Amino acid sequence: ASDTNGVLLRGMVTLDHDPGTVGDVLFLSTTAGDCSSTAPSGNGNIVRIIGHLISGSTDGGSAMIHFNPSPDFIEHA
């Protein structure tokens, strides 16, 4: 609920999962509300960088990212 929780435009955020290796570029995922270190590759998928992984989890749990979404996106053909 953005009207009570706010909206992050740019900054640090903790995810509920570990999307890759520290330093990885993170992409918007085809799964709603998720990100991944692997760019979407299906026809019609949108490829957009949303940030970088700052610290990962050793137990497969949460991870911190620097959220700084690119204004650019590419539609995969």
ChimeraX attribute file (.defattr): number of C-alpha atoms within 10 A of each C-alpha:
attribute: neighborCount
match mode: 1-to-1
recipient: residues
	/A:1	6
	/A:2	7
	/A:3	6
	/A:4	6
	/A:5	7
	/A:6	8
	/A:7	9
	/A:8	11
	/A:9	9
	/A:10	12
	/A:11	11
	/A:12	16
	/A:13	14
	/A:14	16
	/A:15	15
	/A:16	12
	/A:17	16
	/A:18	23
	/A:19	26
	/A:20	20
	/A:21	16
	/A:22	16
	/A:23	14
	/A:24	17
	/A:25	20
	/A:26	25
	/A:27	23
	/A:28	22
	/A:29	20
	/A:30	16
	/A:31	8
	/A:32	7
	/A:33	7
	/A:34	13
	/A:35	22
	/A:36	21
	/A:37	20
	/A:38	15
	/A:39	19
	/A:40	19
	/A:41	13
	/A:42	12
	/A:43	9
	/A:44	11
	/A:45	15
	/A:46	19
	/A:47	20
	/A:48	19
	/A:49	23
	/A:50	21
	/A:51	23
	/A:52	23
	/A:53	24
	/A:54	18
	/A:55	18
	/A:56	21
	/A:57	15
	/A:58	9
	/A:59	7
	/A:60	12
	/A:61	12
	/A:62	16
	/A:63	21
	/A:64	20
	/A:65	25
	/A:66	18
	/A:67	20
	/A:68	16
	/A:69	18
	/A:70	11
	/A:71	8
	/A:72	9
	/A:73	12
	/A:74	11
	/A:75	13
	/A:76	13
	/A:77	9
